Amino acid sequence: MIKPVNSVEYNRFGYEWGKYNRIIPIYEKQFLGWVHPFKPSDFKGKRVLDAGCGTGRNTYWPLSYEAKEVVAFDVDPRTVAVAQKNLSDYSNASVVQSSIYDIKYVNEFDVVFSIGVIHHLERPKEAVAKLVRATKPGGTTLVWVYGKEGYTLLKFFINGVRRLTSKFLIRILDICVKPWSFLFYLYLKAWKHKHPYLKLLSQASYWHIHSILFDQLLPETANYWTRAETLDLFDGLSVSDVRINFCNKGSWTVWATKED
Ligand SMILES: C[S@@+](CC[C@H](N)C(=O)[O-])C[C@H]1O[C@@H](n2cnc3c(N)ncnc32)[C@H](O)[C@@H]1O
């Protein structure tokens, strides 16, 4: 059994993904938003690594775009079991239990991505260095993280509330968040939203909205980084052409090419 780096987070995300575990069509739009400007054709025939895969809801799409092979891993064993089940139709997919800090791969994958993981870690730069190490020379390492810019008041509020809710028993938190999720769901459905993220969420089901709110309020560690702080994740690594995209006007996707 792998020793979790932070046992609180490890158990809390495991509960979330054990319960909110279905892969639904809207996740494809969400995934393509997070990896923008990468397109489905960019994954075709590629070897891909998904670091901190959760339920496999991002791993799934490169497989459907005919990636050659996709390896996914997560530190939490319950989560790994969920992802294995969700990806079981693909013989070219494998899901293993590992911590990002322990990745052994060197120069293996054409595309290595980690979505929504690095900002929860205590040693994010060390984790990104491991991702780059696993990437083939000429391949791409991509990371999506929470941004400090955009919806600043809302983030300030959520951060304050999280200080309290991250201490709640996870089952109690799940129940407590439900009425708020319902109100948010009504708000999303009641208006035509122009903001890209709200527009996407207005197509979501109640349980999806609830899983997002719950996900925001459960972790002990959740960093919101500025553009400069996000770019700094790749500083000093053997990469070139570091690029960044302000995703849905509230988060950052940063990617780079591994140097030869
Ligand atoms: C917010 S979830 C994101 C999951 C998935 N990438 C997604 O977008 O659906 C964060 C995930 O990171 C995993 N995680 C946390 N620490 C990790 C570590 N040190 N190594 C690998 N995975 C880790 C958690 O178990 C959890 O599944």
The ligand as an SDF file (V2000), in Angstrom:
LIG
                    3D

 27 29  0  0  0  0  0  0  0  0999 V2000
   -9.7680   17.3810   -7.5900 C   0  0  0  0  0  0  0  0  0  0  0  0
   -9.3260   15.7350   -7.9260 S   0  0  0  0  0  0  0  0  0  0  0  0
   -9.0790   15.7660   -9.6850 C   0  0  0  0  0  0  0  0  0  0  0  0
   -9.2470   14.4150  -10.3100 C   0  0  0  0  0  0  0  0  0  0  0  0
   -9.1890   14.3790  -11.8360 C   0  0  0  0  0  0  0  0  0  0  0  0
   -7.9300   14.8340  -12.3550 N   0  0  0  0  0  0  0  0  0  0  0  0
  -10.3270   15.1780  -12.4210 C   0  0  0  0  0  0  0  0  0  0  0  0
  -10.1110   16.2640  -12.9650 O   0  0  0  0  0  0  0  0  0  0  0  0
  -11.4590   14.6910  -12.3420 O   0  0  0  0  0  0  0  0  0  0  0  0
   -7.6770   15.5700   -7.3000 C   0  0  0  0  0  0  0  0  0  0  0  0
   -7.1870   14.1340   -7.4010 C   0  0  0  0  0  0  0  0  0  0  0  0
   -5.7870   14.1110   -7.1070 O   0  0  0  0  0  0  0  0  0  0  0  0
   -5.5130   12.9320   -6.3890 C   0  0  0  0  0  0  0  0  0  0  0  0
   -4.2660   13.1380   -5.6570 N   0  0  0  0  0  0  0  0  0  0  0  0
   -4.0410   13.8780   -4.5470 C   0  0  0  0  0  0  0  0  0  0  0  0
   -2.7590   13.8060   -4.1700 N   0  0  0  0  0  0  0  0  0  0  0  0
   -2.1430   13.0020   -5.0890 C   0  0  0  0  0  0  0  0  0  0  0  0
   -0.8120   12.5320   -5.2530 C   0  0  0  0  0  0  0  0  0  0  0  0
    0.1460   12.8860   -4.4030 N   0  0  0  0  0  0  0  0  0  0  0  0
   -0.5220   11.7230   -6.2930 N   0  0  0  0  0  0  0  0  0  0  0  0
   -1.4990   11.3580   -7.1710 C   0  0  0  0  0  0  0  0  0  0  0  0
   -2.7840   11.7650   -7.0630 N   0  0  0  0  0  0  0  0  0  0  0  0
   -3.0990   12.5750   -6.0340 C   0  0  0  0  0  0  0  0  0  0  0  0
   -6.7200   12.7510   -5.4930 C   0  0  0  0  0  0  0  0  0  0  0  0
   -6.8330   11.4400   -4.9960 O   0  0  0  0  0  0  0  0  0  0  0  0
   -7.8480   13.1670   -6.4380 C   0  0  0  0  0  0  0  0  0  0  0  0
   -8.3840   12.0830   -7.1340 O   0  0  0  0  0  0  0  0  0  0  0  0
  1  2  1  0
  2  3  1  0
  2 10  1  0
  3  4  1  0
  4  5  1  0
  5  6  1  0
  5  7  1  0
  7  8  2  0
  7  9  1  0
 10 11  1  0
 11 12  1  0
 11 26  1  0
 12 13  1  0
 13 14  1  0
 13 24  1  0
 14 15  1  0
 14 23  1  0
 15 16  2  0
 16 17  1  0
 17 18  1  0
 17 23  2  0
 18 19  1  0
 18 20  2  0
 20 21  1  0
 21 22  2  0
 22 23  1  0
 24 25  1  0
 24 26  1  0
 26 27  1  0
M  CHG  2   2   1   9  -1
M  END
$$$$
